[in-house]
Amino acid sequence: MTQTLPSLPLLAEERGAVLLGWSEIAAPAVVGLMARSGYDAVLIDLQHGQHDIASMRDSITEATLAQTPALVRVPVRDWAMAARALDLGAAGIVAPMINSAGDAAAFAAEIKYPPLGRRSWGPGRALQAHRMTPGDYFAGANASTAAIAMCETREALAALDDILSVPGVDGILVGPADLSIALSNGTIEPEGTAVREAMREIARRTRARGKLACAFGGRAERAAELIAEGYQVVSVGYDTFTLASAFAGAVDGLRQKIAR
């Protein structure tokens, strides 16, 4: 039977909203737990998280075993790492600090195969993980492996339409913390008025181009608001915060019982 690659755009179309688990901790077992806990997809963070190539590889495997697409956020302009993540079976790449059409074109070129881009052939582990022939993988890779550009600066906002017009760019992911710093000239207010207004406009313009509107949502209440505003892929919490909160809740609950 012919297998197909996991497709984030198709998943968003089928489910309406993709709930994204965000992994910072370099622990593949935690990614596996996230993938089995109801998240529609997971993101492995190599930009600000603790992951390296080994934990990324094993985390992609954990997600794949749970039939959950794995995205990888790479460090700024680390296109070599982006290509390796795809070769290891990732369903897409999130690229930070894409501030112009030129940045977007360079990004897309490195993770799409010819004739759209110049990605080098070598998806050995991806073929095994998804049980695909080389021909089937090559035929479906450009359409299925998502290229998601981050919008988190004034420059990116100004160039948004140009970025969305670049062939091979499949969507936009908003980083509200960096965007708030950019819009306020130094204040971190990811849920401030300026950021909320900008994010509504980003979602509208991205969807109008037929591209995926994605965002870091953080808490569940904010994620729900973003989905209502048109975002199709939204993160809900992240492993560092979720585990810390769970541990603190368990300890606090026990201390309250002991104190009675």
C-alpha positions as CSV (number, residue, x, y, z in Angstrom):
1,M,0.0,0.0,0.0
2,T,1.3,3.5,-0.9
3,Q,2.0,5.6,2.1
4,T,1.7,9.4,2.2
5,L,3.5,12.0,4.2
6,P,1.7,13.8,7.1
7,S,0.5,17.1,5.8
8,L,-0.1,20.1,8.1
9,P,-2.2,22.0,5.6
10,L,-4.4,18.9,5.0
11,L,-4.7,18.3,8.8
12,A,-5.8,21.9,9.3
13,E,-8.4,21.6,6.5
14,E,-9.8,18.4,8.1
15,R,-9.9,19.5,11.7
16,G,-10.5,23.2,11.4
17,A,-8.0,24.0,14.2
18,V,-4.8,22.1,14.8
19,L,-3.7,22.2,18.5
20,L,0.0,22.3,18.7
21,G,2.1,21.0,21.5
22,W,5.4,22.9,22.0
23,S,8.5,21.1,23.2
24,E,11.5,22.9,24.7
25,I,12.9,20.1,26.9
26,A,15.3,17.7,25.1
27,A,13.4,14.6,26.2
28,P,11.9,12.6,23.4
29,A,9.7,10.7,25.9
30,V,8.0,13.9,26.8
31,V,7.3,14.6,23.1
32,G,5.8,11.1,22.9
33,L,3.5,11.9,25.9
34,M,2.4,15.1,24.2
35,A,1.7,13.3,21.0
36,R,-0.4,10.7,22.8
37,S,-2.3,13.3,24.9
38,G,-4.5,14.7,22.3
39,Y,-2.3,17.3,20.5
40,D,-2.8,17.3,16.7
41,A,0.8,18.1,16.1
42,V,4.0,18.9,18.1
43,L,6.8,21.4,17.6
44,I,10.3,20.6,18.5
45,D,12.1,23.9,19.4
46,L,15.8,24.1,18.4
47,Q,15.8,27.9,18.5
48,H,15.0,28.7,22.1
49,G,14.6,25.2,23.4
50,Q,17.2,22.7,24.7
51,H,16.9,20.2,21.8
52,D,19.9,19.1,19.7
53,I,20.0,16.9,16.6
54,A,19.9,13.7,18.6
55,S,16.9,14.7,20.7
56,M,15.2,16.1,17.6
57,R,15.7,12.8,15.8
58,D,14.3,10.7,18.6
59,S,11.4,13.2,19.2
60,I,10.4,13.0,15.6
61,T,10.4,9.3,15.9
62,E,8.2,9.4,19.0
63,A,5.7,11.7,17.3
64,T,5.7,9.5,14.2
65,L,5.0,6.4,16.2
66,A,2.0,8.2,17.7
67,Q,0.9,9.2,14.1
68,T,1.3,12.9,15.0
69,P,3.1,15.3,12.7
70,A,6.2,16.9,14.1
71,L,7.3,20.4,13.1
72,V,10.8,21.7,13.9
73,R,11.7,25.3,14.7
74,V,15.3,25.8,13.6
75,P,17.8,28.5,14.8
76,V,17.8,31.7,12.7
77,R,18.8,30.9,9.1
78,D,20.0,27.4,9.9
79,W,18.9,25.9,6.6
80,A,21.3,23.0,7.0
81,M,19.5,22.0,10.2
82,A,16.1,22.5,8.5
83,A,17.0,20.1,5.7
84,R,18.3,17.5,8.2
85,A,15.1,17.7,10.2
86,L,13.1,16.9,7.0
87,D,15.4,14.1,6.2
88,L,14.7,12.7,9.7
89,G,11.0,12.7,9.1
90,A,9.7,16.1,10.2
91,A,6.4,17.3,8.6
92,G,7.5,20.9,8.4
93,I,9.9,23.7,9.4
94,V,9.2,26.9,11.3
95,A,11.8,29.5,10.5
96,P,12.3,32.5,12.8
97,M,13.1,36.1,11.8
98,I,11.8,36.0,8.2
99,N,11.7,39.7,7.6
100,S,11.5,40.0,3.8
101,A,10.6,38.3,0.6
102,G,14.3,37.6,0.1
103,D,14.5,35.8,3.5
104,A,11.4,33.8,2.6
105,A,12.8,32.8,-0.8
106,A,16.0,31.6,0.8
107,F,14.1,29.6,3.4
108,A,11.7,28.0,0.8
109,A,14.6,27.2,-1.5
110,E,16.5,25.1,1.1
111,I,13.6,22.9,2.1
112,K,11.8,22.3,-1.2
113,Y,13.0,20.0,-3.9
114,P,13.7,21.1,-7.5
115,P,12.2,22.6,-9.5
116,L,10.7,24.7,-6.7
117,G,13.8,24.8,-4.5
118,R,17.3,23.2,-4.2
119,R,16.9,20.8,-1.3
120,S,19.4,18.0,-1.5
121,W,18.2,14.4,-1.7
122,G,18.8,12.1,1.3
123,P,15.7,11.4,3.4
124,G,16.8,8.0,4.5
125,R,15.2,8.0,8.0
126,A,12.1,9.8,6.7
127,L,11.6,7.0,4.1
128,Q,11.8,4.4,6.9
129,A,9.6,6.3,9.4
130,H,6.8,6.9,6.9
131,R,7.3,3.6,5.0
132,M,7.6,5.2,1.7
133,T,9.4,4.5,-1.5
134,P,11.9,7.2,-2.7
135,G,9.6,7.9,-5.7
136,D,6.5,8.4,-3.5
137,Y,8.4,10.6,-1.0
138,F,9.8,12.8,-3.7
139,A,6.5,13.2,-5.5
140,G,4.7,14.3,-2.3
141,A,7.4,16.1,-0.3
142,N,7.1,19.7,-1.7
143,A,3.3,19.8,-1.1
144,S,3.4,18.0,2.3
145,T,6.4,19.4,4.1
146,A,5.3,22.7,5.4
147,A,7.5,25.8,5.2
148,I,6.2,28.2,7.9
149,A,7.8,31.6,8.2
150,M,7.6,33.5,11.5
151,C,6.3,37.0,11.6
152,E,7.7,38.8,14.7
153,T,9.1,42.1,13.6
154,R,8.0,45.4,12.2
155,E,9.9,44.5,9.0
156,A,8.0,41.3,8.6
157,L,4.7,43.0,9.2
158,A,5.5,45.6,6.5
159,A,6.6,42.8,4.0
160,L,3.9,40.3,4.9
161,D,2.1,40.3,1.5
162,D,5.5,39.9,-0.3
163,I,6.5,37.0,2.0
164,L,3.1,35.3,1.5
165,S,3.6,35.6,-2.3
166,V,6.9,33.6,-2.3
167,P,6.4,30.2,-3.9
168,G,7.0,27.4,-1.4
169,V,6.0,29.4,1.7
170,D,3.0,27.6,3.2
171,G,2.1,29.7,6.1
172,I,3.0,32.3,8.8
173,L,3.5,31.7,12.5
174,V,3.3,34.7,14.8
175,G,5.6,35.0,17.7
176,P,3.7,37.4,20.0
177,A,6.5,38.1,22.5
178,D,9.0,39.3,19.9
179,L,6.3,41.1,18.0
180,S,5.3,42.9,21.2
181,I,9.0,44.0,21.7
182,A,9.1,45.3,18.1
183,L,5.8,47.2,18.3
184,S,6.5,48.7,21.7
185,N,10.2,49.4,21.2
186,G,11.2,47.3,24.2
187,T,8.2,46.1,26.2
188,I,7.1,42.5,26.4
189,E,3.3,42.4,26.2
190,P,2.3,39.4,24.1
191,E,-1.3,40.0,24.8
192,G,-1.3,43.8,24.6
193,T,-3.6,45.8,22.4
194,A,-1.1,46.5,19.6
195,V,-0.2,42.8,19.4
196,R,-3.8,41.7,19.4
197,E,-4.7,44.1,16.6
198,A,-1.6,43.1,14.5
199,M,-2.4,39.4,15.0
200,R,-6.0,39.8,13.8
201,E,-4.6,41.5,10.7
202,I,-2.0,38.9,10.1
203,A,-4.6,36.1,10.3
204,R,-6.9,37.9,7.8
205,R,-4.1,38.6,5.3
206,T,-2.6,35.1,5.6
207,R,-6.0,33.3,5.1
208,A,-6.8,35.6,2.2
209,R,-3.7,34.2,0.4
210,G,-4.8,30.6,1.1
211,K,-1.9,30.1,3.5
212,L,-1.8,28.6,7.0
213,A,-2.2,31.1,9.8
214,C,-0.3,29.8,12.9
215,A,0.4,31.3,16.3
216,F,2.0,30.7,19.7
217,G,-1.1,30.7,21.9
218,G,0.4,29.9,25.4
219,R,-2.6,29.6,27.7
220,A,-5.8,27.8,26.6
221,E,-8.0,31.0,26.9
222,R,-5.7,32.9,24.5
223,A,-5.5,30.0,22.1
224,A,-9.3,29.8,21.9
225,E,-9.4,33.5,21.1
226,L,-6.8,33.1,18.3
227,I,-8.8,30.2,16.8
228,A,-11.9,32.3,16.8
229,E,-10.0,35.0,15.0
230,G,-9.0,32.6,12.2
231,Y,-5.8,31.0,13.2
232,Q,-5.7,27.4,12.1
233,V,-2.6,26.1,14.0
234,V,-2.3,27.3,17.6
235,S,0.0,26.1,20.3
236,V,-1.5,25.3,23.7
237,G,1.0,25.6,26.5
238,Y,4.6,24.2,26.3
239,D,6.3,21.4,28.1
240,T,8.5,23.5,30.5
241,F,5.6,25.5,31.9
242,T,3.1,22.6,31.9
243,L,5.5,20.2,33.8
244,A,6.6,23.0,36.3
245,S,2.9,23.8,37.0
246,A,2.0,20.2,37.4
247,F,4.8,19.6,39.9
248,A,4.0,22.8,41.8
249,G,0.4,21.8,41.9
250,A,1.2,18.4,43.3
251,V,3.5,19.7,46.0
252,D,1.2,22.5,47.0
253,G,-1.8,20.1,47.2
254,L,0.2,17.8,49.5
255,R,1.3,20.7,51.7
256,Q,-2.3,21.8,52.1
257,K,-3.3,18.3,53.1
258,I,-0.4,18.1,55.6
259,A,-1.3,21.5,57.1
260,R,-4.9,20.5,57.9
